[in-house]
Amino acid sequence: MDPKLPLIGMVKQRARIDHALEKGDSVLVLGAAGSGKTRLLQDAVAVHSGILYVPWTPTLHTLLIGMARALIAAGHTEFLRRAKPSYDTDAWLTAQTSVHLKGLLWNAIEASPVPMILDGVEGAGFPTFRFLQRIYHTRRMALFAASRDSISMGALGRLFWNPAQIMNVLPLNDRDAAQLFEAAADRFQLRNLDLTDFREKVLENACGNPGQIIEMCRMATQPQYLCGRYVKFAPLRIDVMIKFAG
């Protein structure tokens, strides 16, 4: 979702994220592609200092590198003291083994817990589960994970067994969806187009999915989907569906 657009219809979800950060609780955020999970979490990162944001990667080693890179960028004192990375961070990370990185990450985070967001979790294997299980159970450690659904998470779904930790990001209601469309139309300067039919079709087909509303508005700026002042909705919609199915 475009960070320049307002976070519409997610006041309760945002309040829950803020509350969990204050208490040091772990939360699993579930929602379909385009539901606003990433935007919700990135918005919290922008407001609260000291949160590590780590995009998900498919293998444990690349995830370890991502976590280490985030700790270095954040100036995490305990990790820097133990790891002593060189000025060339990329070269230093390339030289590290998974075993060494796991030990560094465990020890540094246990000594100085820091809220961590794992965004886009999908297909986690058991080695990744076992590594993150220790971090999850670290005292005062808040671990946030975002995924499409519990099944997509793979083995990592075992960590968030408590339903009280799960937050579902639901589709926008009709009023909020319409408000987001108008904001997106302004953001992408669509007011020179005939939006009456386009607005109706976008809201009907998006079914309250904010990411799809925004993406359809963004794509309406591209010449291949335009015929004068009108949007060729059918090809635009097909391309959006392909994108969100991937």
N, C-alpha and C positions, 0 to 999 in steps of 0.2 A: 504494500500500500504506500501511496505517495506521502512522504513525511510532511509535505507542505499542505496537505488537506487535514481538516480537523478530525479528531478521534470521536466519531459520532456513534451514539448508542451503546457505549461501553463504559459508562460511568461506574456501574456496580462491579464490573470485572476489574477495572483499574483500581477501585477502592480495595478490592480483595488482595490484589498484588501488593499495594502499598502496605496493607495490614500485615501480610505475610512477611514482607521485608523488615518491618518494624519488630516483629516477634521472632524472626529467624526461623520461620516455618518453611517446609518444602511444599511445592505446588506443581501439579501436572496440568498443563493447559492443553485441552483437546479441541480440535475444530477442523472443519474441512479446509482444503486449500483455498486461500483468499478470504478466510473468515476474519482475519485481522490479528491472529496470534502474534506474529512477528512484530507488527506495528505496536501492539499493546505492550509487549515486553521491551521493545526498544524505547518506547516512550517513558517507561519506568527507569531505564538506564540513563536517559537524558536528565531525569529529575533527581535521582538518587545517586550519590557518589559511591565509588568503590565496588560496583557490580561488574563481574566478569561476564562478558557476552561471548559465547563460543558457538559458532555455527557447527552443526553436526557434520561429521565426516564418516565414511563407511567402515574404516578400519581403526582398530585401537591405536596403532602407532600414529596415524595422522591426527587422531583426536588428542593424543598426548602432546603432540607438537602444538596443536591449536591452543590447548590449555596452557602450556608453558609460555607460548608467545603472548597470550593474554596477561599472564602474571608478570612477565617482563615489561610489557607496555604499561601496566598499572603501577609499576614500581613496587611490587610486593616484596617487602623487606626480607621476610624469611626465605622466600624462594631465591632472591638474588644473593643472599648470604650463603646459602647452601650450594647453589648452582655455579655462581661466579661466571656467568656467560661473558663471552668476548664482545668487543664492540660490534663485530659482524654477527648479528643475531642469527641470520639465515645459515651461515656456515657452522655456527655452534650447534644449532638445532639439528642440522643434517648429520653431524658427527655423533649424536646421542643414540643410544640403544633404548628400546622400549623398557627394559628392566631398569636401567638407570633413571629414565624419566619417571617411571612409576614411583620409585623410591623418593625421588626429589619432590614430586607433587604431593604424595601422601604426607611426608614429613613437614613440608612447608604449610600445607593447608591445615594439618592438625595443630601446628604451632600457632597459626594465625588464620582462622576461618574467614572466608570472604564469600558473599553471595555469588552464586554462579548460575548462569542461564545456558542451557543446552537447547539450541533452537533447531527444529526440523529433524528430531530423532526418528530414525527409521532403520529397521532391520538390525538392531544391536545383537551381537553374539554374546556368548557366555563369558569370554575373557573380558569384554567391555563391561558386562554386568558385574563381574567380580571386582574389577578395579573401582567402578563407581559406587559399589555397595559400601566399601570402606569409607569413601568420602561422604556418602549419604548419611552414614551413621556417626560421622564426626560431630562431637558436641559443638553446638552453636553454629552449625553449618546449614545454610539454606540453599537447597538445590532446586532450581526451576527447570522443568523440561517441557517442550512443546512438540506435539505430534498430531497427526491427523486423527488417530484413534489408538486405543490401547494395543490392538493386534499389530498395527504397523510398527510399534516400538520394538518388537522382538523380545529378547530376554529382559530388556530394561523395564518392561512393564511390570515385572515382579517387584521392583522397588516401591512402586506407588500402589500398594495393595489396599490402602485405606481410602474408601470412597470420599472421606472428608477432605482429602488432599486434592481431589480432582475438580477442576473448573472447566466446564464446557462453554465454549464460545459459540453462542447461538446466532442464527441469522437475524438481521435487523428487522424491526417491524416496519410496516408500510410507511409510516411518517418519517422514521429515521432514514430509510432507504431513499425516499424522495428528497430529503434534505441533503443527503450525500450526493445524489445525482446533481442537484443544483450547484453544490460547491465544486464538484468535478467539472461541470460545464463551464463555470467561471475560470477554474484553474487552467483548463486546456483551451480556453477562448473559443467556445463552440457557439456563442450567441449569434454569430452570423449565419448559422445553419437553421433549417426548419426542424426544431426539436420536438414538435408535438408527437409525431409518430415514433420517433427515435426514443424519446423519454418513456413512452408507454411500453415499447418492446424491451428496452433495457431493464426496466423495473420488473416486468413480467418474467423475463428469462433468467435474471440474476437470482430471483427467489430470496432476496435479502442478503446475498453474499457481497460484502463491501468490495472485496478485491475484484470481483467480476464487474461490478458497477464502474469502478475506477478504470479498469482496463478497457472496457468497451468505450468509455468516454475518451480515453487516451488514443485508442486506435482510430477513433472517428476523425482525428486530425490528419490521418495518412491518406494521400490522394487516391490510392487504389480502392478505398472504401467510399469514395465520394462521387456523386453525380450531381453537379451543380450545388444547390443548397441542401440536397438530400443525402442521407447516409444509406449505402447499400448494406442493409442489416444482415442478410443471410450469410454472405461470405465472412463478414466481420464476426458474427456469432460462432461460426464453425471454427475459425482460427482461435477464438478465445477458449472454446471448449477443448480444443487440442492442447492449448497451453496449460490449462488447469487440470487436465487429465494426466499430464506428464509428471 
